[in-house]
């Protein structure tokens, strides 16, 4: 038997095995069994209506039959999913068949998750859990199924596998998946390149003031409050994509909060402390240094949330030191927190209160992992495949802030709320 026939026979066996297993699952899954999916919220009653379940079963079996009866000729092209876009997938009908079968089953499971009858939070959690499982089980994540990684291993005579193992050992030592070559970033060279100086500091933050780049500056100063996680670096990358440098070059006397990395000595610091001794203190300090009665302010991400909180406190005290407040991607109304809501309930809050209420810190890696798994295919498995299966070198990331820095606060006086272009920050996919 030649190799093509062996591949074809293997593909048919694989398809038949999946067909039998998934068909049995779909046909035998009664609505009552879906209650197990609500384990995160045992008080919630979830089920799928018999009619909807029957419809899902019939559609699945129909599409599965079409996939099997089409044979390898029908698998010339893998599904239109970028995980299966490489030459290895497009040139190997067996790999395409594997990808097609995976996508069929993924769509079936997502259909079941969407059909669950229950409260909205439980439905969101079920879908989130299904999406995480499907992302992890993609055939692209396994060398045995990833035709692209296999082709690269053959073309490089095994070098990609050796580099992948080296990347894996490196990431195991550092404790997280590498998304970029972190050794390439140096403060003052290609990050935080705008010239400035520390003009105030306390246990929570340093206040930076930037050197003017114009002969004259506006009388009213400008204070930026960035998030505590990635701090002000995202606003001051390199000269050609720095929001801070643009503001300074436009004549704004610019101040920025530079957050301190918390350690055990700050384990008892509260939200109120950060509002009073950091944000409000920064506003007061900018007023004192500049001599201005009112200032302009911008809050980015949770920095925007903190700024709004601080302004509310000051307003309650009868103070209005900020003439205009601009918010970038800042959550103010917590009625609907989006996908983050799947992580939060009374039990979770109680656990965190026990963990940190008596004085403690949440590990930065916990936050990083949470945000990464909001987009697991892009921010987790994409790097698993690139770093470990393909042995690609961790790239030096160069991001562009698009048009946002060119449309910021055109009004020289900055009266009221500034209009900001919401063009998103873009980074080329390092594994593309």
Number of C-alpha atoms within 10 A of each C-alpha: 5 6 8 10 10 11 16 15 14 13 21 18 12 15 20 14 12 17 19 10 10 17 17 11 12 19 14 11 13 15 16 12 12 19 16 13 20 18 12 14 15 12 9 16 16 23 22 21 15 11 9 15 21 15 11 20 19 15 13 21 18 11 14 22 12 12 19 18 12 11 17 21 11 15 23 17 20 26 21 11 10 9 22 23 16 16 13 18 28 19 16 18 22 28 27 25 27 24 25 22 22 18 19 17 18 19 14 19 19 16 16 21 23 14 18 25 17 15 11 10 16 23 21 19 20 24 22 19 15 18 20 16 13 20 20 16 13 20 21 25 22 15 17 10 17 24 24 25 27 19 17 19 19 13 11 11 11 16 15 24 23 16 18 22 17 15 23 19 13 14 15 12 9 9 10 13 19 20 19 16 12 12 7 11 13 11 10 13 12 14 18 21 18 20 13 15 13 14 14 16 17 11 13 18 22 19 24 22 21 20 16 19 17 12 7 11 16 13 15 22 22 25 27 29 29 26 22 18 14 11 18 21 17 19 21 20 25 22 15 12 21 21 21 27 26 19 20 20 16 17 18 25 23 25 27 26 27 21 21 14 13 15 9 9 11 14 15 13 15 11 9 12 13 16 19 15 15 24 25 20 19 25 26 15 16 25 19 11 12 14 13 13 15 20 23 24 25 21 22 23 20 20 25 25 20 26 28 22 18 21 20 14 16 16 12 10 9 9 11 15 19 19 16 17 22 22 24 17 13 18 17 16 8 8 7 9 12 9 13 11 14 18 11 12 13 8 11 11 12 11 12 14 13 12 13 13 15 9 15 18 17 12 8 10 11 10 11 12 15 13 13 15 16 16 14 20 20 15 16 19 21 19 24 22 22 22 26 25 27 27 24 18 18 17 15 14 15 14 14 16 20 14 15 16 21 15 13 17 17 12 10 11 13 19 12 13 15 18 14 17 15 15 12 11 12 11 11 10 11 17 16 10
